[in-house]
Amino acid sequence: MMSQAHIFDFHAHAFPDRIAAKAMAALEATYQVPSHSDATLSGLRRAMAAAGIGHSVVLPVATSPAQVRSITDWAAREQAQGDSEQSRGAAAGAAPDLTIFGSLHPEMDDPGAEITRMRELGIRGVKFHSEFQGFHPDDERVFPIYQALGDAGMIVFFHAGNEIMPLPVIRATPGRIAAVLDAFPGLTVIAAHMGSYLQWDEVWEFLVGREIHFDTAFCLHKLGTHRFVDLVRAHGAQRVLFGTDSPWADQGEALTSLRALPLTDDERRLILRENAQRLLGNRA
């Protein structure tokens, strides 16, 4: 069995300690789903240890332009502190236990300067959430941001599809994400929730087999075993990442469910470790 240090959760959430309780109370009220950790970084690490997960990618979202720089500062500060602790406490060559992404907002001023700053600080990618940020992924006003991210070699991570509480209008659809791929064929893109939550017929139509990664977060119980495995194999296990959406799902339960699927050992290694290592490069 793969060791704990070799398992990557590519879709987790956490907040700065000072706002975590308030943020989670608001989100729990919105989603009507209980959380499985206190959504602090220390709480996430405890959840990872209990689940047997060695590395998580944390995905903050800037819901206003004013939040972008503070998220970058927090991500860089916590990343540096975590890396220092890991190098002091872990064996040589062990992977850092967290990779913290940044976020950008379509309405911010001078995103290019912030992307440069992120890259200099070692931030590997950014999370976009169209529903919280009020834009469609193929909105051309965002295209200069994608271009700058691609030029910087950074990962673009989209929330994709519906939400736990159904949305009246879904902005991040498979068709609109496909339009981004068409416009930026070299961009490294991840679409959460197996390409688009609760829109998997459209995922098959627009995204399956294309150069885009999906994560597994919060999908298995909705797709069912056979449909899930069929989607993995049609798209290619080399383009699928294990993700949990922690704290909205229990990381240990999600890992147990993934391991129980009728996948080959090679497919499991790709999904649980190797794809993440390839995308994160020296961050893994």
C-alpha positions as CSV (number, residue, x, y, z in Angstrom):
1,M,0.0,0.0,0.0
2,M,1.2,3.5,-0.8
3,S,2.7,5.3,2.2
4,Q,1.1,8.3,3.8
5,A,3.8,10.6,2.5
6,H,3.0,9.6,-1.1
7,I,-0.7,10.5,-1.0
8,F,-1.8,14.0,-2.3
9,D,-5.1,15.7,-1.7
10,F,-5.2,18.3,-4.5
11,H,-8.4,20.0,-3.3
12,A,-8.6,21.3,0.3
13,H,-9.6,24.6,2.0
14,A,-8.3,26.5,5.0
15,F,-8.5,30.0,6.3
16,P,-6.2,32.2,8.5
17,D,-6.8,31.4,12.1
18,R,-8.3,34.8,12.8
19,I,-11.2,34.4,10.3
20,A,-11.6,30.6,10.1
21,A,-14.5,30.3,12.6
22,K,-16.5,33.2,11.1
23,A,-15.9,32.0,7.6
24,M,-16.9,28.4,8.3
25,A,-20.1,29.5,10.2
26,A,-21.2,31.5,7.1
27,L,-20.3,28.7,4.7
28,E,-22.1,26.0,6.8
29,A,-25.2,28.2,6.8
30,T,-25.0,28.6,3.0
31,Y,-24.3,24.9,2.1
32,Q,-26.2,23.3,5.0
33,V,-23.3,20.7,5.2
34,P,-21.3,20.2,8.4
35,S,-17.5,20.6,8.2
36,H,-15.0,17.9,9.1
37,S,-12.3,20.2,10.5
38,D,-12.1,23.7,11.9
39,A,-10.7,24.9,8.5
40,T,-7.4,26.3,9.9
41,L,-4.1,25.0,8.5
42,S,-3.4,23.3,11.8
43,G,-6.8,21.6,11.7
44,L,-6.2,20.5,8.1
45,R,-2.9,19.0,9.1
46,R,-4.6,17.1,11.9
47,A,-7.2,15.8,9.5
48,M,-4.5,14.7,7.1
49,A,-2.6,12.8,9.8
50,A,-5.8,11.0,10.8
51,A,-6.6,10.2,7.2
52,G,-3.1,9.1,6.2
53,I,-2.6,11.9,3.6
54,G,0.9,13.4,3.4
55,H,0.3,16.5,1.2
56,S,-2.7,18.8,0.6
57,V,-3.1,21.7,-1.9
58,V,-5.0,24.5,-0.2
59,L,-7.2,26.6,-2.5
60,P,-8.2,30.1,-1.2
61,V,-10.6,32.3,-3.1
62,A,-10.6,36.1,-3.3
63,T,-14.2,37.2,-3.3
64,S,-13.2,40.8,-3.9
65,P,-10.2,42.5,-5.5
66,A,-9.1,43.9,-2.1
67,Q,-8.5,40.3,-0.8
68,V,-6.0,39.3,-3.4
69,R,-2.8,40.7,-1.9
70,S,-3.6,39.6,1.6
71,I,-4.2,36.1,0.4
72,T,-0.9,36.1,-1.5
73,D,0.8,37.3,1.7
74,W,-0.8,34.7,3.9
75,A,-0.1,31.9,1.4
76,A,3.5,32.8,1.0
77,R,4.1,33.3,4.8
78,E,2.4,30.1,5.8
79,Q,4.1,28.2,3.0
80,A,7.5,29.3,4.1
81,Q,6.8,28.5,7.7
82,G,5.5,25.1,6.9
83,D,8.4,24.3,4.6
84,S,10.8,25.3,7.4
85,E,9.1,23.1,9.9
86,Q,9.0,20.2,7.5
87,S,12.7,20.5,6.7
88,R,13.5,20.5,10.4
89,G,11.2,17.7,11.4
90,A,11.1,15.4,8.4
91,A,13.6,13.1,6.8
92,A,15.7,14.5,4.0
93,G,13.8,14.6,0.7
94,A,10.3,14.4,2.3
95,A,7.7,16.4,0.6
96,P,6.3,19.6,2.2
97,D,2.9,18.8,3.7
98,L,1.0,21.7,2.2
99,T,1.1,23.6,-1.0
100,I,-0.9,26.9,-0.8
101,F,-2.2,28.5,-3.9
102,G,-3.1,32.1,-4.4
103,S,-6.2,33.7,-5.9
104,L,-6.9,36.5,-8.4
105,H,-10.0,38.5,-9.0
106,P,-11.2,39.5,-12.5
107,E,-11.8,43.1,-11.4
108,M,-8.5,43.7,-9.7
109,D,-6.0,46.4,-10.8
110,D,-2.7,45.3,-12.4
111,P,-3.1,41.5,-12.1
112,G,0.2,41.0,-14.0
113,A,2.2,42.6,-11.2
114,E,0.5,40.3,-8.6
115,I,1.2,37.3,-10.8
116,T,4.9,38.3,-10.9
117,R,4.9,38.7,-7.2
118,M,3.2,35.3,-6.6
119,R,5.8,33.6,-8.8
120,E,8.7,35.3,-7.0
121,L,7.2,34.1,-3.7
122,G,7.0,30.5,-5.0
123,I,3.2,30.2,-5.4
124,R,2.4,27.5,-7.9
125,G,-1.1,28.3,-9.0
126,V,-4.3,30.2,-8.4
127,K,-7.9,29.3,-7.7
128,F,-10.9,30.9,-9.5
129,H,-14.5,30.5,-8.4
130,S,-16.8,32.0,-10.9
131,E,-19.9,31.9,-8.6
132,F,-18.2,33.8,-5.8
133,Q,-16.3,36.1,-8.2
134,G,-19.1,36.9,-10.6
135,F,-17.6,36.0,-14.0
136,H,-17.7,33.3,-16.7
137,P,-14.4,31.4,-17.3
138,D,-14.5,32.4,-21.0
139,D,-15.1,36.1,-20.3
140,E,-12.5,37.8,-22.4
141,R,-11.7,40.4,-19.8
142,V,-10.0,37.5,-17.9
143,F,-7.9,36.4,-20.9
144,P,-4.9,38.7,-20.1
145,I,-4.8,37.1,-16.7
146,Y,-4.7,33.6,-18.2
147,Q,-2.0,34.7,-20.6
148,A,0.1,36.0,-17.8
149,L,-0.4,32.9,-15.7
150,G,0.6,30.7,-18.6
151,D,3.7,32.8,-19.2
152,A,4.6,32.4,-15.6
153,G,4.1,28.6,-15.7
154,M,1.4,28.7,-13.1
155,I,-1.6,26.4,-12.7
156,V,-5.2,27.7,-13.2
157,F,-7.7,25.9,-11.0
158,F,-11.4,26.4,-11.6
159,H,-14.4,25.5,-9.4
160,A,-16.5,23.8,-12.1
161,G,-20.2,23.1,-12.3
162,N,-22.9,23.3,-9.7
163,E,-22.7,23.6,-5.9
164,I,-23.9,21.5,-3.0
165,M,-26.8,24.0,-2.7
166,P,-28.0,24.2,-6.4
167,L,-27.2,27.4,-8.2
168,P,-29.8,29.3,-10.2
169,V,-27.2,30.0,-12.9
170,I,-24.1,28.0,-13.4
171,R,-21.2,30.1,-14.8
172,A,-18.3,27.6,-14.9
173,T,-19.8,25.1,-17.3
174,P,-17.8,22.5,-19.3
175,G,-18.4,24.4,-22.5
176,R,-17.1,27.6,-21.1
177,I,-14.0,25.9,-19.7
178,A,-13.5,24.3,-23.1
179,A,-13.4,27.7,-24.6
180,V,-10.5,28.7,-22.3
181,L,-8.6,25.6,-23.4
182,D,-9.3,26.5,-27.1
183,A,-7.9,30.1,-26.5
184,F,-4.9,29.0,-24.3
185,P,-3.8,25.5,-25.5
186,G,-0.6,25.6,-23.4
187,L,-2.3,26.6,-20.1
188,T,-2.2,24.1,-17.2
189,V,-5.9,23.9,-16.1
190,I,-7.6,21.9,-13.4
191,A,-11.4,21.6,-13.3
192,A,-12.7,20.6,-9.9
193,H,-15.3,17.9,-9.3
194,M,-14.5,15.6,-12.3
195,G,-14.7,18.4,-14.7
196,S,-18.0,20.0,-13.5
197,Y,-20.1,19.1,-10.5
198,L,-23.5,17.5,-11.6
199,Q,-22.8,18.4,-15.2
200,W,-21.1,15.2,-16.3
201,D,-23.0,14.7,-19.5
202,E,-21.5,18.0,-20.6
203,V,-18.1,17.0,-19.3
204,W,-18.2,14.0,-21.7
205,E,-19.2,16.3,-24.5
206,F,-16.7,19.1,-24.1
207,L,-13.8,18.1,-21.9
208,V,-13.1,14.3,-21.8
209,G,-9.8,13.5,-23.4
210,R,-8.6,17.1,-23.6
211,E,-5.5,18.5,-22.0
212,I,-7.1,19.4,-18.7
213,H,-6.9,17.8,-15.3
214,F,-10.0,16.8,-13.2
215,D,-10.1,16.3,-9.4
216,T,-12.2,13.7,-7.7
217,A,-13.6,16.0,-5.0
218,F,-17.2,15.3,-3.8
219,C,-18.1,13.3,-6.8
220,L,-18.0,9.5,-6.2
221,H,-21.2,9.4,-4.2
222,K,-23.0,11.3,-7.0
223,L,-21.5,9.6,-10.0
224,G,-21.5,6.0,-8.6
225,T,-18.7,3.5,-9.0
226,H,-19.2,2.4,-12.6
227,R,-19.8,5.9,-14.1
228,F,-16.9,7.3,-12.1
229,V,-14.5,4.7,-13.3
230,D,-15.7,5.0,-16.9
231,L,-15.1,8.8,-16.7
232,V,-11.6,8.3,-15.3
233,R,-10.7,5.8,-18.1
234,A,-12.3,7.8,-20.9
235,H,-10.4,11.0,-19.8
236,G,-7.2,9.2,-18.8
237,A,-6.0,8.4,-15.3
238,Q,-3.0,10.5,-16.1
239,R,-5.3,13.6,-16.0
240,V,-7.1,12.9,-12.7
241,L,-6.1,14.1,-9.2
242,F,-7.4,12.9,-5.9
243,G,-9.2,15.7,-4.1
244,T,-11.5,15.8,-1.1
245,D,-12.9,19.3,-0.8
246,S,-11.9,19.2,2.9
247,P,-13.3,20.3,5.2
248,W,-16.6,19.6,3.4
249,A,-15.7,15.9,3.1
250,D,-13.8,13.6,5.5
251,Q,-10.4,13.0,3.9
252,G,-10.1,9.5,5.3
253,E,-13.5,8.5,4.0
254,A,-12.8,10.0,0.6
255,L,-9.5,8.1,0.5
256,T,-11.1,4.8,1.5
257,S,-13.7,5.3,-1.2
258,L,-11.1,6.0,-3.9
259,R,-9.1,2.9,-2.9
260,A,-12.2,0.7,-3.1
261,L,-12.8,1.5,-6.7
262,P,-12.0,-1.2,-9.3
263,L,-9.0,0.7,-10.6
264,T,-5.6,-0.8,-11.4
265,D,-2.6,-0.2,-9.2
266,D,-1.1,2.0,-11.9
267,E,-4.3,4.1,-12.1
268,R,-4.3,4.6,-8.3
269,R,-0.7,5.7,-8.2
270,L,-1.3,8.3,-10.9
271,I,-4.4,9.6,-9.2
272,L,-3.1,9.6,-5.6
273,R,0.5,10.7,-6.2
274,E,2.2,10.8,-9.6
275,N,0.0,13.4,-11.3
276,A,0.2,15.7,-8.4
277,Q,4.0,15.4,-8.2
278,R,4.3,16.1,-11.9
279,L,2.1,19.3,-11.7
280,L,3.7,20.6,-8.5
281,G,7.3,20.0,-9.6
282,N,9.7,21.1,-7.0
283,R,6.8,21.8,-4.6
284,A,6.3,18.0,-4.3
